[in-house]
Amino acid sequence: MTADVSRNIKKDVNGSLISGIILSIFGVIAIAVPNFTTLFAETWIAAILIFAGFTKLVYATQTRDRGGFIWKLLLSALYIATGVMLFVYPFTGILTLTLLLGTFLLTEGTFELILAFQLRPQQNWTWILSNGIITLVLGAMIWFQWPFNAPWLLGTLVGVSIIFTGISRVMLSLNARSTSNPTNEAANPT
């Protein structure tokens, strides 16, 4: 039974380590091509909104006899119209999304700081703390730089945030791996 638990822990730690490395690589790519990253993110959101709008439209027509048909129809139209507007006017969408990202990063940074202090008894908790502080600074940079550098700033800051998230996950995984190894050696002496 202990061997199964040990294998599951090792599998979880390895999965976390791999995801941290992948996040770091994606962050580097996002920084290398920031204008493309920004436009890609804006276009992706537009596509999601349009798809969600058509999904809501199908739902509205399928449930038109249950009431609220007009409101369901209006909601689907709002989603579709917003997605189309982001496709037609991508640079205006980038400006709006830049402000939303700034808000997101400020919120994420706050949550990361709270998480860091909850993980404080663990070794390497300062990696999460550092990630939270950096994410807060990035969010503030977006707010202070807007709208002048929105096309490249969005992609660059997303990349930096992804890199630091990946690094913090790698460090936590390495810590978990190093703390789990002594118990494995004690349980399975050679």
C-alpha positions in Angstrom: 0.0 0.0 0.0 2.8 2.4 0.9 4.5 1.7 -2.4 1.4 2.7 -4.3 1.1 6.0 -2.4 4.8 6.6 -3.0 4.3 6.0 -6.7 1.3 8.3 -6.9 3.2 11.1 -5.0 6.2 10.7 -7.4 3.8 10.7 -10.4 2.1 13.9 -9.1 5.5 15.6 -8.5 6.8 14.6 -11.9 3.7 15.9 -13.6 3.9 19.2 -11.7 7.6 19.5 -12.6 6.9 18.9 -16.3 4.0 21.4 -16.3 6.3 24.0 -14.7 8.9 23.4 -17.4 6.3 23.6 -20.2 4.9 26.9 -18.7 8.4 28.4 -18.6 9.0 27.4 -22.3 5.7 29.0 -23.4 6.6 32.1 -21.4 9.8 32.5 -23.3 8.0 32.0 -26.6 5.4 34.6 -25.6 8.2 37.1 -24.8 10.1 36.4 -28.0 7.1 37.4 -30.2 5.0 39.8 -28.1 3.0 41.4 -30.9 2.0 38.0 -32.2 1.2 36.8 -28.6 -1.0 39.8 -28.0 -2.9 39.4 -31.3 -3.2 35.7 -30.8 -4.7 36.1 -27.3 -7.2 38.7 -28.6 -8.2 36.6 -31.6 -8.5 33.5 -29.3 -10.9 35.3 -27.0 -12.9 36.6 -30.0 -13.3 33.0 -31.2 -14.3 31.8 -27.8 -17.0 34.5 -27.5 -18.4 33.7 -31.0 -18.5 30.0 -30.3 -20.1 30.6 -26.9 -22.6 32.9 -28.5 -23.7 30.3 -31.1 -23.9 27.7 -28.3 -26.2 30.0 -26.4 -28.2 30.6 -29.5 -28.7 26.8 -30.0 -29.7 26.5 -26.3 -32.1 29.4 -26.7 -33.9 27.8 -29.6 -34.0 24.4 -28.0 -35.5 25.8 -24.8 -37.7 28.6 -26.3 -40.9 27.0 -24.7 -39.4 27.2 -21.2 -39.5 31.0 -20.9 -36.9 33.7 -21.2 -36.4 33.1 -24.9 -35.8 36.8 -25.7 -33.2 37.2 -22.9 -31.4 34.0 -24.0 -31.5 35.4 -27.6 -30.1 38.8 -26.5 -27.3 37.1 -24.5 -26.3 35.0 -27.5 -26.3 38.1 -29.7 -24.1 40.0 -27.2 -21.6 37.2 -27.2 -21.5 36.9 -31.0 -21.4 40.7 -31.5 -18.6 41.1 -29.0 -16.6 38.3 -30.6 -17.1 39.8 -34.1 -16.1 43.3 -32.9 -12.9 41.8 -31.5 -12.2 40.2 -34.9 -13.1 43.3 -36.9 -11.3 45.8 -34.6 -8.5 43.8 -33.1 -6.5 46.8 -31.9 -9.4 48.3 -30.0 -9.9 44.9 -28.5 -6.2 44.7 -27.6 -6.6 48.0 -25.7 -9.6 46.7 -23.8 -8.0 43.3 -23.1 -4.9 45.0 -21.9 -6.9 46.7 -19.2 -8.6 43.4 -18.3 -5.2 41.7 -18.1 -3.9 44.4 -15.8 -6.9 43.7 -13.5 -6.4 40.0 -13.8 -2.7 40.2 -12.9 -3.4 42.5 -9.9 -6.0 40.0 -8.7 -3.8 36.9 -9.4 -0.8 38.6 -7.6 -3.0 39.2 -4.6 -4.2 35.6 -4.6 -0.6 34.3 -5.0 0.5 36.4 -2.0 -2.3 34.9 0.1 -1.3 31.4 -1.1 2.3 32.1 -0.3 1.6 33.0 3.3 -0.6 30.0 3.7 2.3 27.8 2.4 4.8 29.6 4.6 5.6 26.6 6.8 6.9 24.8 3.7 10.3 25.1 2.3 10.6 27.3 -0.8 7.4 29.2 -0.1 9.2 32.3 -1.1 9.0 31.3 -4.7 5.2 31.7 -4.6 5.7 35.0 -2.7 8.1 36.2 -5.4 5.6 35.1 -8.1 2.9 37.1 -6.3 5.0 40.2 -6.0 6.2 40.1 -9.6 2.6 39.5 -10.9 1.4 42.5 -8.9 4.2 44.7 -10.3 3.3 43.5 -13.9 -0.4 44.3 -13.3 0.6 47.8 -12.1 2.9 48.2 -15.2 0.0 47.5 -17.5 -2.2 50.1 -15.8 0.6 52.8 -15.9 1.7 52.0 -19.5 -1.8 51.8 -21.0 -2.6 52.6 -23.9 0.8 53.5 -25.4 2.5 50.1 -25.4 -0.6 47.8 -25.4 0.3 45.8 -28.6 3.6 44.5 -27.3 3.2 45.0 -23.6 0.3 42.5 -23.3 2.3 39.6 -24.9 5.5 40.4 -23.0 3.8 40.7 -19.6 1.8 37.5 -20.1 5.1 35.8 -21.1 6.9 37.0 -18.0 4.0 36.0 -15.7 3.9 32.5 -17.3 7.7 32.1 -16.9 7.5 33.0 -13.2 4.5 30.7 -12.6 6.4 27.9 -14.3 9.6 28.5 -12.3 7.7 28.6 -9.0 6.0 25.3 -9.9 9.3 23.7 -10.8 10.8 24.9 -7.5 7.9 23.6 -5.5 8.1 20.3 -7.3 11.8 19.9 -6.7 11.1 20.7 -3.0 8.4 18.0 -2.9 10.7 15.6 -4.6 13.6 16.2 -2.2 11.3 15.9 0.9 9.7 12.6 -0.4 13.0 10.9 -1.2 14.2 10.5 2.4 11.0 8.7 3.3 11.3 6.5 0.3 14.8 5.5 1.2 13.8 4.8 4.8 10.9 2.7 3.7 13.0 0.8 1.1 16.5 0.3 2.4 19.0 -1.1 -0.1 
